[in-house]
Amino acid sequence: MDEVVVSKFELLNDIYIIDLTRLPAVPSIFDNVRARDRSMSIFLRRFLEDFAKPIKKGGREHIEYVPTQVVTEYCKYNVSKAGELIKGFMYPSSVNKGGTSYCLFFDRYDCGVKKKNTAKCCVQYLKLVKGSTKRGPVKALCT
């Protein structure tokens, strides 16, 4: 049985994320006006399919993540809006049908932990909601 740890966080600053929950329809091959969008639309749908699918343990989980990891890393460091790099993705949950999941590009420094050898903290984006951390089976915590 897969166990997970789930916590609630409060967002302290506005961020930009890529919303993959409402992808537009793939333009028809005969649509001359939106023909340029067709390839990107197909790519995004296939990326979302791979990104959102649950990975089964069995020794290959690290290999299965590689294609989506490459695209995610590219977006993390190269995609921006209004001069701000995006901070993650919002996508349909593969565990909770009809639910939404988030992949956020934060580490402990974005949550207020100070970096070594510096008096300053990075911009704090998240704050753990006290008492919200739970551990247990995926189905019990993520539905």
Buried (B, 14 or more C-beta within 10 A) or exposed (E): EEEBEEEEBEEBEEBBBBEBEEBEEBBEEEEEEEEEBBEEBEEBBEBBEEBBEEBEEEEEEEEBBEEBEEBBEEBBEEEEEEEEBBBBBBBBBBBBEEEEBEBBBBEEBBBBEEEEEEEEEBEBBBEEEEEEEEEEEBEEBBE
